[in-house]
Amino acid sequence: MRRFVTILVAGAVALSACTGAGGESAEEEDIIEVFSVWRGTEAESFRAVLDEFEAATGYKTKYVGSAAFADRIQERVTEGDLPDVALFPQPSLIRRFGTQGYLVPLAPNVLEIARDNYDADALEVGTVDDFVYGFPWKIDVNSLVWYRPDVFAERGYRVPKTLTELAELILEMQDSGDTIWCLGMESFGSTGWVGTDWIEDIMLRIQPVEVYDEWARGELDFDDFGVREAFYWWENLALQPGQTFGGPRAIINTPWETSNDPMFADDPECLMHRQASFYEDHLPDGTTIGPEGDVDVFVMPGHDRGEPPLLVSGQFAAAFTSNPGVDALLAYLATAESGEPWAERGDYLSPHHDSALDVPDDDFEVRLATILSEATVVRFDAADTMPPEVGLGTFWDGVVEFVATRNLDAAIATINSGYEQIDPLLSLDPGS
């Protein structure tokens, strides 16, 4: 990290010299505004990343986070109130704003660093018409089920290795009078994404990966039998009476950040919680993770006992403006070392192809990295890659409608209506 910071400082000085600015130019630059989804502990961790950048370069930054990122960034684009840099949870928006001319392609020096640090497939996601607009900065493992090892041991429950075993475990828990799932979907303007993650995870497990890919590209609508089947699986695994804490209707208004709290009652009120690795930042203070800890995780099982498919998500960095400070920040973020300040605090996985960081060992982070490296099938969150009108709109709405009404035909009609809203002039195919 220190070697890189030295290089970064030298690069910042060179940039100032090239622009004809004096030695105090960095301090005189406008503050670089960075916009993303992180709040709370996650925002503090990212602030540590920006602090490292500021200390190395003298540039000043301002971080703004919103739980309703997709809605808010589109509002800001419409209003002309653009941040300098955004870290997008939904790469489909990078392709959309790149196509519309709002984003700035990566500067040559930034692109060179990105190509040195990322596989070509990772950069393709943020590419439009051969212009690279963004690159992944943080990755999360979505296909996790959180549980209490002590409760499982006390009640004789075993971690399932297949979907069939998961279904059998659910029946066993119900027969014992236990509520299976902690589940909450409320997320301000993004309510519904928790449900879309469930559907995506199930799709990866019950359908060929080629079908998932076609669906994620927006080439397969929700009337397809395979997609319908995923909804039926979710309904039977998690939405039957007695399966979720508070009942299916209650989960619509239960904040996702606190939905795991009932698991930590002295007499747990729900026993499992399917949520991504970033949920580590929303656990009660002092919670230990591991087989002997307060809580542990297992990967959502597949159809057989082989390595199950893995659903991932993450944040992609892209810029709405171009100046030496913005370029310096993107150059910094494009390196594996930039994640070190967050990694030191926990809950950071790097998407770089060579991401060995000089940070204290963390058993949970090491496990996640191992899970990621050993997975034979890894796919990005489909809702985040679909056309935004669907993936960030009607898919969320349709999932909420399905939970509330259990009318799949109506929910699918709601979701498919998003395809009719797509501007045919906007290409959303990666690399198009």
C-alpha positions, 0 to 999 in steps of 0.5 A, a space after each residue: 500500500 505504501 509503495 502505491 501511495 508513493 506512486 500515486 502522490 508522484 502521479 498527482 504532482 505530475 498531473 498538477 504540473 501538466 495542467 500548469 498549476 502550482 504546488 497548492 493546486 490540489 487544495 484549490 481544486 473543487 471537492 470531488 463528490 462521490 455518490 453510492 449506496 453505502 450508509 452507516 458502517 459501510 459508509 465509514 469504511 469507504 470514508 477510510 478509503 477516501 481518507 487514504 486518497 486525500 492523504 496521498 494526493 491533497 485532493 478533497 472528497 465528499 461522500 454522499 450515500 443513498 439507500 435509494 441509489 437507483 432512483 436518486 442517481 436518475 433524479 440527479 441526472 435529470 436535474 443536472 446535479 451530477 456527482 463527480 464519481 459514482 460507485 454503481 451497484 447496478 452496472 446496467 445504469 453505467 451502460 445506460 448513462 454511457 450510451 446517453 453521453 452523461 458518463 466520461 470514458 476512463 482516461 488513458 492512464 486510468 484505463 491502463 491501470 484498470 486493464 492491468 488489474 482486471 480480467 477483460 470480462 470484468 471491464 466488458 460490463 462497463 463498456 459501451 461501443 468500445 469505450 470503457 466507462 467503469 470497473 468493479 471496485 467491491 464484490 459481495 457474495 450473495 448466495 449465503 444463508 446465515 444461521 446460529 450454530 448453537 441453535 442448530 446443534 441444540 435442536 439437531 438441525 444439519 446444514 443442507 447440502 442440496 436444495 432437496 435437503 434444504 426443503 427437508 430441513 424446512 419441513 423439519 423445522 416447521 414440524 418442530 414449531 420453529 419459524 424458518 426465515 428472518 426476512 425483510 424487503 423494505 428498502 425505501 425506493 428499492 423495496 423488492 430487491 431482497 426478493 429479486 435476489 431470492 429468485 436469481 439464486 433459485 434460477 441459478 440452481 434450477 435452470 441451465 446457466 445459459 438460461 440464466 444468462 439469457 434472462 439476465 441480458 433481458 432476452 428472456 421475459 418472465 413468462 418463461 416456464 423456467 422463471 415461473 418455476 423459480 417463483 414457485 420454488 421461492 413460494 414453497 421454500 419461504 412464503 408459506 404460512 409459518 415460514 417467515 417471521 411476522 408472515 409474508 405480508 409483514 416482510 414487505 414493510 420489514 427493513 432489510 437491515 434489521 430483519 435478522 434481529 429476531 435470530 439473536 433473541 434469547 429464544 430465536 424467533 427465526 432460524 435462517 436468513 438468506 442475505 449477502 456477505 455485506 450483511 456482516 456490517 448489519 449484525 449486532 455489535 460484537 457478533 462473531 462469525 464462524 462454526 464456533 461463533 455467534 452466527 455462521 453462514 453456508 452457501 445456498 445449496 444447489 441441486 446436487 452435492 457439487 460446488 453450488 453456483 454463486 450469485 454475486 453483486 458489487 459496485 462499479 466506479 464511473 465518472 460524470 466529470 473529468 479533471 485531474 482530481 477525478 482521474 487521480 481518484 479513479 486511478 487509485 480505485 482501479 488498484 487492489 491496494 485501494 481496498 485495503 483501508 476497508 479490508 482492515 475494517 472487515 467486509 471487503 472482497 476485491 474483484 481484482 484478479 490479483 488482490 492479495 492485500 496486506 491486512 490482518 487475517 480475517 477468517 470470515 473474509 478468507 472463507 468468502 474469498 475461498 468460496 469465490 475462488 472455488 465456485 465453478 459457476 459465478 454470475 452477477 446479480 441479474 436484476 442489476 444487469 437487466 434493462 433498468 426499466 425491468 431490473 431496477 423497476 418492475 422486477 422489484 414491483 412485481 416481487 412485492 406484488 407477488 408476496 402481497 397477493 400470491 398472484 403470479 400471473 399478475 406479478 409477471 404482467 407487472 414485471 413484463 410491462 417494463 420491457 415495453 418502457 425500454 427506449 429501443 435506441 438505447 443498447 444495453 448489451 455489454 460490449 455493444 
